[in-house]
């Protein structure tokens, strides 16, 4: 009974899922592998939330030159945190999602795992735990294009569901 969205639907890929029954109500190329771009940050916040306690929300992180330079060189969307700015972890979570800040996402990754690379391993572990590793694989925590950084919109719907089920998210 899934509605197939046609050419008049402007997006190339889409999926509408009843989260209670996991029934796909409507779709268009829902299993086509795409670049998730900034939607990556949903998984970033989910993984961070699973590794941060309520008590740590008021901990702080000092923005580094590596983070500010990475964002500048890659022309990332940012919150606008400055070099050596001291930022509460709570604001890093907000900054990652609300303005889609790569600076906040990188700071979260570094806070949680010590580096973006180590954090991306945690992200891919989470994809495996969610049963998405056949079609989803991430190479960074901010959504920069990379051929190997990919998922389907169905994968993204399940990542969003997991984030909605996480109290901190």
Helices and strands as residue ranges (DSSP letters): E 3-4, E 14-18, E 23-28, G 37-39, H 40-51, G 54-58, E 60-62, H 65-73, E 86-88, H 89-97, H 102-113, H 116-129, H 153-165
